Amino acid sequence: MIRFSVFYPSAEGATFDHDYYANSHVPLAVKTWGLDGAQIDKGLDGPYVAAVHFTFESMEAMGAALGTPGTADVMADVANYTTISPVTQTSEIIASQGPR
């Protein structure tokens, strides 16, 4: 399993609309990439004001999803909710622990 994460670093004077992000932007990405959903974080402490995590079956599946024409619409939508330049990370999920 592959996790594609998008982080939004805190920055002086930056803006971020969490409602638009959760209710419009992330659903647009999920629909565009044919996913079942995503995990959205609202930063309370630390270097990021927000993050989102998308899960794909493989690197090939992620590449195919991100390569769809609709990805341009997802990228263009960023200006509707933030002035922050996002930072991405692609990770291989090597283990999953149940609830504690």
Steps between C-alpha positions, in 0.01 A plus 500: 500500500616851417409816691516835322501781757465873441617729781439874538780664701418782740613834363477857623198670341387187315131417466327160502124434478450167681128481417556543126788252515298229674170556320608590145867448418567158650171355367600631155834318525336180628247501215761589236736223610228237553572448869272390783604791722790677669620592848504875570702653785457846651825595671469597865870509581808451287627623166186438288158669497347209308573176321318239297589137440387300197556122474568312178548129434839556331736759355356414158144566621608832652680599181196414289266696730721808519552483124131546420397826330287596802814542713549840335163607647603372844824702481323813375257478792780552758474878454140483627598402855862592575799720427734225627717299260438137593771242566441139394632167618449155353539213745476123497276378781706223658286426806162584645412478867149463637342735753659516843 
